């Protein structure tokens, strides 16, 4: 089943792909939705696909995405060299497996996991944080079920507590694995999960509370320390042992480098697992995530499969099986190449460029900044004007310059807000930020001109019955007549302010608003 359709109706109705430069080799159009009968030269196949891909957006200008869009040529070369290795074949590719294990331990130490000096960390590489969250959620669910079963209590109604600002992968986990999702609603001016409200929603069926380190909507960090303290008090009072998972998909490679004093990771005793995205601020191309557990006890053994048909006994805990090695190699390259100081410089530079963008937006006088200074290198902003359509119109206008800046409405309780978001990645340098601000200013002028091109005038008319009408007995109370003589309304534009003119019409009145 095709889940998404991006072609126009005209393209869909056409069953053939026409070629331009390739026509010197191929005279007949090629089928679009079925396999061609014959082979074509490799140069032609390349040219046809290359030409069509040019209509995609420019990844460097895609400011909607957290995903890395630039890496060094040396890393690109390593990735190409590793593309034909299936990571799951651990016995055949032991060095690749060793690189993955090194990455797991590097990340675990970065997140302050309580490891003994001679002990390996517990974690696994995934295709992204979505798979990592599924695995962590399954571990929580299985551990909760085992405990409830041992106590002779029902274990068929697990739930998980999150904020309404969570990424859609949490909704997927809840739906796919039959776990109730209990969401803490957002409120005006507070766009992340409130720890106090979250703990109030916890009950004996709660398998974990999920905190977000770097909200997708605003980039803000949730207060994991307060959540841990409040939840510890409730656990002590009730006898439960409800744990915490931290979704650090975006913030896991930000906070350790610029907010080292912030307690959100394994320094907090109730934090049992953390996921991070290597392909976000881990600085690797799309396709790599990580999930780290506090200890062996937090990953139930029955979830780990052991296979031996590839050569030796190999433990595996993933939702898929085959997976390329390139992203794992690239992650290890970045750790080795950048080091702690290198990541710190990159993240600091991103934060500086985000601040530059905020300053440019404030100078327009048109926007409220929704994102916080302490958080991700992300700028979320909305129009001061309450017209929600303006955000979407600005997003569309910026597309003309190649920028992809998403506009979206906020979740329940604050859905009246329309917000635009710019993710500042390593490859969005100062010059590009200045150019973006320039294009935003130009787009605002265009929007103002479009809005002011046709003046809008509204009237409120008060109708009174005339003496003549009152003398006609045939008239009913719900009938009457209105006489509008030739009327002229004079108006002028004055810095987008509203101008009201009162115009008298046959004993009534009206207001003209421009």
N, C-alpha and C positions, 0 to 999 in steps of 0.2 A: 504494500500500500504506500502510495506517495503521500507524505504528510504535509509537504509544503509545495506551493506553486508560485513561481516568480515570473513566468512568462506572461506576455500579454495574450489576449484571446486570439489575436492574429497569428502569433508565434505558435500557439498551441494547435491551431487549426492546420498549420503547415507541418507536414510530416517529413520534411527534408531540410538538410543543412546546406546552404549555398556557400560556395567558396569563392574568394576573390583572387588573391595571388596564387592560390593552389589550382586555379582553373587551368593553368598551362599544363598541369599534369592530369587533372580530373575534370572531365567535361560534364558529367552527369552529377546532379545533386546527390548528397549522401543521406541515407535515412536518419531521422532524428531519434526515434524511440525503438528501433530494432537494429540488430547487428547487420552491417553491410555484407553482401554476398562475397565480395572479393577484397583482397588486400589493397592497400594504397601505399605509396612511398612514405618512409618515415618523416621526411621533410614536410610532406603535405599534411600528415596527421598533426605534426607539431604546429605548423602554421595556422591550421584551422582552429585548434584549441587555444593557441596563443592569442590569436585575434579576438576570439570571443571573451577570453579572460580579461582583456583590456577594459571591458565594461564594468568590471568589479571596482569597488572603492579602493582607494589607496590605504593600505594597512597603517602606514605611518601617520595618516591624518584621521584615522579612526579613533576618536577620543572617547568613544563609548566603551571601549574594551580595556580591561586590566592586562590583557595578555601581551606578552613580550613580542615586539615586532622587529627587533634588530639584535643581532649578535655579531661578534667578531668573525672575520673570515676564517681564522684558524679553527674556531669552534664549528663553523659551517662545514669545514673540511672533515673534521672528526665525525660529525653526524652522518655525512654521506658515506664515510668509510664503515659506519656501523649499521647502515640501513638494512643490510641483508642478514642481520643476526636476530634470531627470535629469542628474546630475553628469557622465555620460560625454559629454554634448553640449558639449564644451569650446569649440567655436567659437561656439555659440549663447549660452553662459553664461561668457564670459571672466573676469568678476570672480570668480565662484565658483571657477574654476580657479586664479586668482591667490591667492585665500584659502587654497586647499589648498597651493599652493607656499610661501606664507608659513609655514603650519603646519609643513611639512616642514623648512624652514630653521630655524625657532624650536626645534624638537625636536632637530635635528642639532647646533645650537650648545649646547643644554642638555646633550647627551650628549658634548660635547667632540670632535665630528668634526673632522678636520684639513682645514678648508676654507680656501682662499685668499680674500682679502678680496673679490674680484670673482667668486667661483665659487658656483654654486648647489649645494645638497645633493642627494644621490641618495636618493630615497625615494618612498613612495606611501601614500595613505590606503586603508584596507581596512574591511571590515565588522566587524572585531574582530581580536584577536591570533591566533585560529585561522587565518584566512586569511593573516595576516602571516607566521606560522610556515611555512605551506605554501609561500609565495613564497620565503622565505629558504632553506628546505630545498631547493627546486628549483634555486635559484641555486648552492648548494653542490654538489648532485649533478651538475649540468651542467658546472660548472667542473672537478670531479674527473674526470668522464668524458672531457672534452676533453683534459686533461693525460695521462691514462692511454692514450687512443687515440693521442696524438702520440708517446708513448714505446713504442708497440707492446705494451702490457701489457693483460691482461684488465680489463674495466670493467663486468662484469655482476653483481658482488657488493658493492655499496656498503653501508656500515654507518654508524650514528651512535651516539655514546656519550652517555648521559644518566644521571641518577640515577633510582631507582625512584619518586621523589617527583614526577616530572613530571606536568603536566596531560595529560588524555587526548588533546588535539589532537596531541601528539607521536606517540602510538600510531597515530592516524589517518593522519598523514603517512607513517609507516613502512609501514603496510599499503596505503594507497592508491597510493603511489608506489614500492613494492617496494624498500624500504630496510630492512636488518636493524637492529633496535633492540637495542643492547647496554646493559643497565641495571646500574648500580652499586647493589647491595643496601644497604639501610639497616641500622643496627645500634642496639642499645639505647643511648639517650642521645644518638645522633647521627643526626638525621632528615633530613639533606640529603646530597647527593653528596659523597663523599670525593675531593678532587682527585687524591690519590696513586693511589687505586684506578682512577679514571677514566683517567688517563694510562697506567696499566699495560694497560688494555683496548684502547688505540689501536693500530691496525695500518695497513698500507699501503692498506687499503680504507676507512678511516674518512674520511668526507667532512667531518665537523666534530664537535666536542664541544659539547654544549648545556649551558650553565650557567643556573641559575634565580636571578634576583634577586627573592626573595620567594616561598618555597615555598607552594603552595596549602594544604598540610597544616598547616604551623606558622608561616608567615610569615617564616621565617628566610632570611637572605641566604647564598648559597653563596660560597665564597672564590674569586672570579674571578681575583684577583691571583695567588694561589698556583697556580691552574690554569694561568694564562698562563706563569708562570716555569717550572713543571715541563714543560709541553708544549714550550716553546721549547728546553729542554735536550734533550728527546727528538728534536725535529725536527732539531736540529744534529747529534745523534749518528747519526741514521738517514738524513738527507737528505730526509726528508718535509717537507711544509709544511702540516700539519694545522691548520686554523683553529678559531676559537671563535665560536659564536653565543650571545648573551645574551638569554634570555627574560625581559624586564623588564616583562611584562604588568602586574604589580601594583607592582613596586618602581621602575619607571622614572620615575614622577612622585612618588616618595617620597625616594629617596636624594639626588638633586641638591639638595633643599631643606633637609634636616636632617642629611645625612652628606656634605657637600661634599668632605671629605678622602678618602673611600672611593674607591679606584681599582677600577673594575669596567667602565668604558665604553670609548670609543675612545681613551682615554689608554693603554690596553694594546694593543700592536702586533698581537697575534693576534686581537683582536676585530674581525671583518669585518662583522657586521651585528647589529642590535638591534631587537627589537620592543617596543612599548609599547601599552597599551590606553588610549585616550582616554576610554573609557566606565567606567574604574575611577577611579583617583585623578587622572586627567585631568579629572574632574568634568563629564563629558558623559553624557547618557542613552545607553542601550545602542545599539550599532550603529556604533562607530568605533574603529579600531585603526590603528597606524602601523608601518611597517618602514623602517629607515634603513640604508643601506649605507655603508661606509667611503669607497669611491671607485667610479668607473666600472668599474674592472677587476674589482670583486667582483660585478658583475651582468652575466653574459654577454649580449651583444647579441642573440643568437638567441632569447632568451626574451621580448624586447620586440617587440610587434606594432605595426605602423604602419597606420592606417586613414585614408582621405580622403573617405569617402562622407558624412561629416557636415559637410563644408565645407573643411577644411584637413587637412594631415598631422598626425595626432595619435598620439603614442606611448602605448601602454597595456600594463601588466603587472599583470593581476588575474586571479582565477579566475572572476569573474562579469563582467557587462558593465554593465547598467543599475543605477544606484544613486542613492538620494535625496541631495540636497544638504544637508539640514537639519543632520546631525551635523557636517559639515565647518564650516558656518557657526557652529554652537554652539561647536566647539572654538576657532575663532578668537576668538569673543566672550570665552571664558574667558581666553585668553592676554592679550587686550587689556584686559579688565576687571580681572583679578586681578593680573597682573604677577608677578614673582618673589616679592615680599614677601607678596602675597596668598596664593599657593600655600603659602608657608612657614608662614604663620599657620594655615591650614587643617590642614595635615599635623601641625603641632605640637599643635594642639588635639585632633586625633584621637589622637595618642600619649598625651596627658594623660588623655583619657577611657578609653583602653585600660588605663592604669596604675590608674585609679580602679576599673575592673572587676576587675583582678587583685587589688587590695587587698581588695575585697569578697569575692572567692572564697576568698582565703587565710583570712579571718576565720571562715569556716564550719568550717575544719579538716578538710574532707572531700575536697579536691581537690589534685592535683599540677598545677602550671603547666608545660605542655610548651613553649609559645612562649618566645622569647627577648626581652629588652628591646631589643636592637638588631635591627630588622627592620621588618616592616609593622605598622601599627596593627591588630593582630589578636591575639586571645587564644584559644589552644588549651589545653584542660585536660581532665584525666581524673580519675576517682574513685581515691582511694587504695585503696579496696576492689577486689579482683581480679575481682569479679563484673562481666563485660562488659555484661550486660543493663541495669545501672543507668544507663549513659550514654544508652541508647535510651529508657529509661523517663522520664528527666528531660527529654529532648527532647520526648517526647510530652506530658508534663505541662505544659511551657511553652506548648505549642500552645493550651491552654485559655485562656491570657491573650493570645493573638494572636501571641506570639513564634515565629519560625521559627529555631531553633538546631539545626544539623545535628549528628548523631552518626554516626561512621563508624569502621571499623577501619583500622589503619595497613597499609601495604604489606607484602610478603613479608619475613620475618625478624623483624618486630615486629608481626605480625598479631594477637598476643595482646592488644594495646592497643586499647581503645575510647576515642575522643577526641571531645569536643565543641568547636565552634569558633564564635567570635563575631567577625565582621568589623566594625570600628569605622569607619563612614563619617562624612562631614561632618554628616549629618542625625541622627546618634545623639548627642545632646547629654548634658550631665551629668545633667539631671533624668531622662532616659530610662534612662541607665546605672544610676542609683540605684534606679529602679523595677524594672529587670531584676534587680538583686541582690536586692531585696525579694521578687520573684516566685520567684527561685531558692531562697531560704530557705524560702518557703512550700511550694514543690514538694518540697523535701527532707523537710519534716515530713510531708507527705502520703505520700511514698514510704515513710517509716519506719513510719507508721501502717498502711499496707497490708501491709508486710512483717511487722509484729508482730501483725497481726490474728489470724492462725492460727499458733499455736506449732508448730514442727517438731521432732519428737523422733526420733532415730535410735538403734537398739540394735545392739550387738555381742554375740551370744549364743554362749557356749561350751557345747557339749553333751558330756556324758560318759555312757557306758553305765552303767546301774545293775547291781547284783549280780543282780537278778531277770532282766534281759535276758541276762546271761552264762550263766545256767543253762538257757536255752531253746536246745537244739541246732538248732531249726528256723530260728532267726534267722540271716541272712546278715550278713557284715561291713559291707555297704553299707546295712543297714537299722537302725532304732532307733526310739525314741519320745521325745517331749519333752512334759513336763507343765508347763503354765504356770498356777499358781494365781492367784486374784484378786490383782492387784497395783496399788498406787497409786503414782503418781510426783508428788511435790510440786516445783513450780518457781516461780520469780519472775523478772521482767524487771529487769535492773540495768544501765542505760545501754548497751544493745545488746551487752553482753558475753555470751560463751557460758558457760552454767552446766552443769556436769556432775554427775550424780547416779549413784551406783552402787546397783543394785538386785539383790539376790541372788535367783536363781531356781533352785530344785532342784539345788543343787550347782554351778551355772554362774554366769555374771555377765553384766551388760549395762551399757552407758553410755548415759544419756539426755542428749542435747545439745539445748539450746533456743537 
